[in-house]
Amino acid sequence: MAGLRLELRGIVQGVGFRPSALRLARELGVAGEVRNAGSAVVVEAYADAARLEAFAAALAALRRGGAQVDRVRREVIPVPAPPPADFRIAASTDEAPGLGVARDLAACPACVAETMDPFSRRYRYPFTACTDCGPRLSVITGTPYDRANTTLAGFPLCADCAAEYGEVADRRFHAEANACYRCGPRATLRRMDGRPFALDALTFLDDVDAAASLIRRGEIVLVKGLGGYQLACDAASEAAVARLRAVKRRDGKPFALMARDLAMLREYCEVEPVAEAELASAAAPIVLLPRRAGAPALAAGIAPGLSTLGVMLPSTPLHHLLFKRLRAPMVLTSGNLSGQPQATGPAQLAALEGVDWVLDHDRPIARRVDDSVVRIVAGRPRLLRRARGYAPAPLPVPPGFDAAPRVLALGGDLKNSFALVHEGQAILSQHIGDLHDAACLADWEAALADYRAFFRFQPDLVACDRHPGYLSHAHALAHYPEQAVPVGHHHAHLVACLGEHGWPLEGGAVLGVVFDGLGYGDDGGLWGGEFLLGDYRRCRRLASLRPMPLPGGDRAASEPWRNLYAHLVRCLGWERFERDFAGLGLRRRLAALPHGLLQPMLATGLQAPPSSSAGRWFDAVAAALELCFERIGYEGEAAIRLESCAAGAWPVEAGYPFAETVADGLPRLDPAPMWPALLADLAAGCAPARVAARFHAGLADAVAALAGRLAAAHGCGTVALSGGVFQNRLLAERVVQRLAACGLAPLLPSMLPAGDGGLALGQALIALARYCR
C-alpha cells in the first residue's frame, strides 16, 4: 500500500466533487479521505500504486455538475498505522486559499422533473437543486463551500433533506443548496405598494402561478432570480413592452426573451445545433439568434430594427413554473433603470416606478450576477457578456507564466469586469457595467472589495488601462501607487485573445487586428482600428485604419451624422457631394442639420480629434443609410442596426473598394474609394441591405488582405482578432474565412468577450509577463 496526497484546483467546490471522489474511491478500493480546503479540494488516498494512479486520473477527469480540474499537486505521503479501512468525506479546513468558485448552474433535468411531478415532495417548489445544479456564486459568502458559508445558512435542513444530504447514493449527497417547502426559502407575491390582495383572485395554486397569471394579463412583474431582480412581461403585448421601456427609461436597446423550451423557441427563431447546445447547457445564457420568417407576432418594441433576438431558456425551477401557465415567450430583463446595476434587494426597487407586483423570495443574494450573452460566430459560441453560468470559472494561465506575484487587473471603464491571477489561474469577475455611472462605479468598488476579501487577495501588481481619464486608471494610482502597471488598451485586447487560446509566454509575436470604438493609443492619440505586431511583453503598431476627425469629440460617438459628415468632407469633399448627389434625400437631411458648425472644427482640428476608430466607420455608414442618423439610443446601436440590415442581403460576392495609403510612415486602410461607390448605389435606388452588405464584405476583404501582407512581411502565421467590432458576425466570419484561405491561423475570442469585457485578462498577463523577464 502507498499513500498519495492530491490538491486539486479549478471548479472543484459546489459541484459535488467530494461525493464523486468518495464514490470513485469505493469503486476502485481506495481508502482515505477528501475535504474542502480553502478554495481547493484535498484528497489523501491509500492503495496500491496502480489503483492510486487510476483514482488520480479519474479525479482529474471529473466533469459532473460543472466540475473542472485545472491543476493537481501530487505528494507522496506515508501510510498511517493502522491504515484507514474506508474512504470518507472529512470536515472542511481553510488551509489552501486560492482562486476558484463554482458558477451558478441552470436547473438540471432531474430537478425540473421533480419540481413538475405531482407525487414529489418538491412538487412546484421553486428552489429545487442538487449537486449538479443550482446557485453557487450568487449564494456563497466564504470558503470553504459549506452550507454555513452560504446565504442558506439560515435555513436548517429538515429531516428528509438531511437524510438526502447524508446518503452517499443520493444526488443531493453534500448538496449545500438542498431545500424543500419545509426547510427552505419561500416565494411570495406581493404588491409594491404593500396593499393586501386576494391570492385566490389570481390562482388556485401558489404565488408563482399567480405571478404568471399577472404576466399573461399584461402586467409587469418583478421576479427575484438567482443573481438579482428581473422585469418580466408578455412578449406579445405591445402595451406591456412599451410600459416596460418607460419603467426602465430605455429607448431602443433590445430586450431579451425567455421561452418555455426549444420547441417554443423554434417558432420564433432559427436555431442551429451549436446554438441549441448552448441554450440547453448548464450555463443557460442569452443567445442571439436570427428571427424566423413567418413567426408568430411579438411586440415590435422588443428589438426595434434588428433581425436577431436575444433568447434564453428557463434557468431555475421558478422560471419553469412560470411557463406552466404562459403560452408565449416573456420579456425578461434586468430589474434596474437603464445603465444602472441590477437590483439585488427590495430597497433598490423603489426607482422602478410603474411596476405594481414583485415575486419575491427570502433567500439573500450574496453577489449580483447578470445573465450572460452569447453569439455563434464562425461555428463556435462567443461570449459577448460573461456573467451567470460562466463567471468566475477560472481560466488556466498560458505556459511559461510561472512567477509567483498576485495580479489584480482593473479592466476598462466600459463593460467592466476585473481579473485576479495567482498560481497559474485567472478568474474574471462577473460583468459589472460602465463605470461612468455612479451606481455602477459604487458596485465595482464593492465587488473589488468583495473579491479581495473572499479570496484574501493582496495584489503584488495592479494592472490598469493607460488612459489617464479612466476611473479605473485613477483608482489604481490612488490605491496602489507602488504596484500600478499601466497597460496599452489595444495591446491588452490582443493579449486577452492570446491568453484565452493558451499562447505560450515565449511563443513569439503574432499579428493582431484590434477593432473597437475608442482606446488610448501608445502615441497619446485615439486608436480603434489597429494592425499590431505583439506578444505578452511588446506591441508595435504596423498599420491602422485611416484616422478621421471626430467633430465635437465625445458627441461624435452618440451622433452618427457627425461621423458621416467628417467622412464625406475628408473622402469626397462637401462640394462634390452636393454636386454629384444633389438628388439624394440624405443630402437634404444633412443640409438641414448644423453641419456648418462642424467645418471650422475639421479645418482647425479643434474639438475634432483624429481617430482610427473602426466603430465610427460603422456609425458613418449607418447614418448614410439613415438607419441610425441623428443620435443613438444605446452604445453600438448604429453598428448593430447596420449589421442587421446587411444580413438581409448576405452574402455578397463583391464588396466596396478600399485603398491602402501611407501616412506618418504607416500603411492606412482608406475608405476614400468606398464612398463614391456607396453613394452611387444609393442614388441608383440600390436596396439598403445590399449597400450594408457590400460595406461589410469590402471592409472584411480589405482587412484580411492587409493582414495577410503584414503577416507575411513579419513572419507571422497566426492572426489574433479582438476588440468589440469583431463581435459583428458578418465581419468576423468573412475575415476568418479569408485569413484561413491564405494559410493563416485566425484566433477569435470565445470564452472571453472580444470587447472591453475581456480586457482585464490581457492587462493581467502583460503585467505578469513584465515581471517574468
FITIMAR-891405 format. One record per residue (C-alpha): residue in one letter; z negated, y negated, x. Coordinates in steps of 0.5 Angstrom, whole numbers, plus 500, padded with zeros to 3 digits. Example, Ala and Ser with C-alpha at 12.3 -4.5 7.8 and 13.67 -1.06 7.14 Angstrom:
residues 2
A484509525;S486502527;
end
This chain:
residues 773
M500500500;A502493502;G500486500;L504480498;R503473496;L508469493;E508462491;L514460486;R516453484;G521451479;I520451472;V515456472;Q510454467;G510453460;V516458460;G512465459;F512466467;R506469467;P506474461;S513476464;A510477471;L505482468;R510486464;L514487470;A508489475;R506494470;E513497469;L514497477;G507500478;V505494482;A497492482;G494485483;E494478479;V498472477;R496465476;N498458475;A496454481;G497446480;S505446478;A507453481;V505460480;V502464485;V502472485;E498477489;A501483489;Y500490492;A504496492;D509500497;A514496500;A520498496;R516496490;L514490492;E521488494;A523490487;F518486484;A519479488;A527480487;A525481479;L521475479;A526470483;A531472478;L527471471;R530466466;R527468460;G524461456;G528457461;A524459467;Q528457473;V525459480;D528454486;R523456492;V519462494;R514462499;R512469502;E506471505;V504478507;I496479505;P491484507;V490490501;P483489499;A478495499;P478497494;P485495492;P486493485;A488498479;D492494475;F495487474;R492481470;I493474469;A488470472;A484464471;S489458473;T487454479;D489447482;E491449489;A498448489;P500441487;G508440487;L514438482;G515442476;V514441469;A518445463;R522441459;D522441451;L526447448;A529448441;A526453437;C528460438;P532464433;A526469432;C521463431;V526460426;A527466422;E519467422;T519460419;M524462414;D521468412;P517468405;F513474408;S511471414;R504468415;R508462418;Y513461412;R515454412;Y510452418;P514446422;F511447428;T512455430;A513456437;C512462442;T513463450;D521462449;C521455445;G517449443;P514443446;R513442453;L514436457;S512432450;V505435450;I503437457;T497432459;G496435466;T497441471;P496447471;Y499448464;D494451460;R492449452;A486445455;N492440458;T496439452;T496435446;L494441442;A487442446;G484439439;F487445435;P483451437;L486458435;C485461429;A483469430;D490471428;C493466433;A488468438;A490475438;E497474439;Y495470445;G492475448;E497481446;V501483452;A507486448;D507479443;R512474445;R506469444;F502472449;H499466453;A504461449;E500455449;A503451444;N502457439;A499455432;C500456425;Y497453418;R490455419;C489452426;G495448428;P498441427;R500439420;A506435417;T504429412;L509425408;R506418407;R509411404;M509406410;D505401406;G499406405;R500406397;P499413394;F504417390;A505424387;L508429391;D510433385;A515428383;L519430389;T518437390;F514443388;L514446396;D511441401;D511435405;V517437409;D521439403;A519432399;A522428405;A528432405;S529430397;L528423399;I533423404;R538426399;R537421394;G539416399;E532413402;I531412410;V525417412;L522416419;V521423422;K516424427;G520429432;L518432439;G518426443;G518420438;Y519418431;Q527419429;L530415423;A534420418;C538418412;D544422408;A550421413;A555421407;S551415404;E555408406;A549404403;A544408407;V547408413;A548400412;R541399411;L539403417;R543399421;A540393418;V533396420;K535398427;R538391428;R544395431;D551392430;G557397431;K554402436;P555409433;F549414430;A548421432;L549426426;M545433425;A548438422;R545445419;D549450423;L555451427;A559452420;M557445417;L559442424;R566445424;E567442417;Y567435421;C568436428;E573440433;V568445436;E571448443;P567454446;V564450451;A561445446;E559451442;A555454447;E551447449;L550445442;A546452441;S543452447;A535451448;A537444450;A540443444;P543436446;I547431442;V554433444;L560428443;L566432439;P573430436;R573428429;R576434425;A582432421;G581432413;A574433414;P569431408;A568424408;L562421412;A560414411;A564409415;G559406418;I556412423;A561411428;P566405427;G573405430;L571412434;S575418434;T569422436;L562424433;G555425437;V553431433;M547436434;L544442431;P536442429;S532443435;T525444431;P523448425;L521442422;H529440422;H531447420;L526446414;L529439412;F536442412;K534448406;R535442401;L540438405;R547439403;A551435408;P549432415;M544427416;V544421421;L538422426;T537416431;S531414435;G526410431;N526403434;L529397434;S536397438;G535397445;Q527398445;P523404447;Q523410441;A516409437;T511415439;G505412435;P504409428;A502403431;Q509402434;L513403427;A511396424;A517393427;L522397423;E522393416;G525396410;V523403411;D518406406;W517413408;V515417414;L514424415;D508424420;H504430423;D498430427;R500433434;P500427439;I506425443;A504425451;R510423453;R516419450;V523423450;D529421447;D535426445;S540428451;V547426450;V553431453;R560431453;I565436455;V569434461;A574438465;G572444462;R564443463;P558440459;R557433463;L550429461;L551422459;R544421458;R539426461;A532427457;R530432452;G532439454;Y534437461;A528433464;P524433468;A527440470;P527440478;L533440482;P534443489;V535438495;P541440499;P541444505;G538440511;F533436508;D527439511;A523433512;A516432509;P516425506;R515424499;V520419496;L520415490;A527412487;L526407482;G533407479;G537401477;D536396471;L541399466;K540406463;N534407468;S531414470;F527414476;A526420481;L521424485;V523428491;H518433495;E518439499;G525441497;Q525439490;A527433486;I526431479;L529426475;S524422469;Q527422462;H532417460;I528410460;G533405458;D535398460;L529394464;H531387462;D528389455;A521387456;A518393452;C523398456;L520395462;A513396460;D515403458;W518404465;E512402469;A507406464;A512412466;L512411473;A504411473;D504417468;Y508421473;R505419479;A498421476;F501427473;F503430480;R498426484;F504423488;Q503418493;P510416496;D512415503;L518412502;V520408496;A528407495;C531402490;D537398489;R539393494;H541388488;P536382489;G536380482;Y534387480;L527388477;S526395480;H528392487;A523386485;H518392483;A519396490;L518390494;A512387490;H508394490;Y511398496;P513393501;E512397507;Q515403504;A521400501;V528402502;P534398499;V540402498;G547400496;H549401489;H555405490;H553409496;A547411491;H553413486;L557417491;V551421494;A548423487;C554426486;L554430493;G546432492;E548435485;H553439488;G549441494;W553438499;P549439506;L546434510;E550435515;G556437511;G561431513;A564425510;V567425503;L572420500;G568417494;V571414488;V566410484;F568406478;D563402474;G561396470;L558392476;G554393482;Y551389488;G556390494;D555391501;D558384502;G554381497;G560381492;L560384485;W563391486;G565396481;G572400483;E571403490;F574408494;L569409499;L568414506;G561416506;D556421507;Y548421506;R547416511;R553412512;C558409507;R564405508;R569401503;L576403504;A579400498;S578397492;L581395485;R584388486;P578383484;M579379478;P575373476;L569374471;P570367467;G563365465;G559370470;D555375465;R558372459;A565376461;A561383460;S560381453;E566377451;P572382453;W577376451;R575372458;N577378462;L584378458;Y585371460;A583372467;H588378468;L593374464;V593368469;R592372475;C597377474;L602374470;G601366469;W599363463;E605359462;R610365463;F605369458;E606363453;R614363454;D615370454;F611373449;A610367444;G611372438;L605376439;G599375435;L595376441;R598369444;R596365438;R589369438;L588367445;A590360444;A585359438;L579360443;P577355448;H581358454;G582351457;L575351459;L576357463;Q582354467;P577350471;M573356473;L579360475;A581354479;T575353483;G571360482;L565356480;Q562360474;A567365475;P565370481;P571375483;S569383482;S573389483;S569392476;A573398473;G569397467;R572389466;W579392467;F578396460;D575390457;A581386458;V586392456;A582393449;A582385448;A589385449;L590391443;E585387439;L580393439;C574389441;F576382442;E571376442;R565380443;I562387444;G556390440;Y554394445;E554396452;G561399454;E564398446;A571396449;A572401453;I569407448;R574404443;L580404448;E579411450;S578413442;C585409441;A588413447;A586419444;G591419438;A597419443;W594423448;P597426453;V603422455;E607423461;A609416464;G603411465;Y604404466;P605402473;F600399478;A601396485;E598397492;T597391495;V592389501;A587383501;D582382506;G584388510;L583392505;P588396500;R587394493;L590397487;D593392483;P594391475;A600386476;P606390474;M602393469;W601387464;P608385463;A610392461;L604393457;L605386453;A613388452;D611394449;L606390444;A612386443;A616391441;G612394436;C609400440;A603403437;P596401440;A595408441;R601409445;V599403449;A592405450;A594412453;R599409458;F594405461;H589411462;A595415464;G598410469;L591408472;A589415473;D595417477;A595411481;V587412483;A589419484;A595417489;L591412493;A585417493;G590422496;R593418501;L586416503;A583423504;A589425508;A588419513;H581420514;G581428514;C577429507;G578435503;T573433498;V573427493;A567425489;L568422483;S562418480;G560411476;G560410469;V567409468;F568417469;Q564418463;N571417460;R574424458;L581422459;L581418465;A576423469;E580429467;R587426469;V584424476;V581431477;Q588435475;R592430480;L587431485;A587438485;A594439485;C594435491;G590441494;L583436494;A577439491;P574434486;L567433485;L564430478;P557430476;S555435471;M547435471;L546428472;P549422468;A555419472;G553412470;D546409472;G542414469;G543419475;L543413481;A535415483;L537422486;G542418490;Q537413492;A532418494;L537422498;I539416502;A532414504;L530421506;A537422510;R535416514;Y528419515;C531425517;R535422523;
end
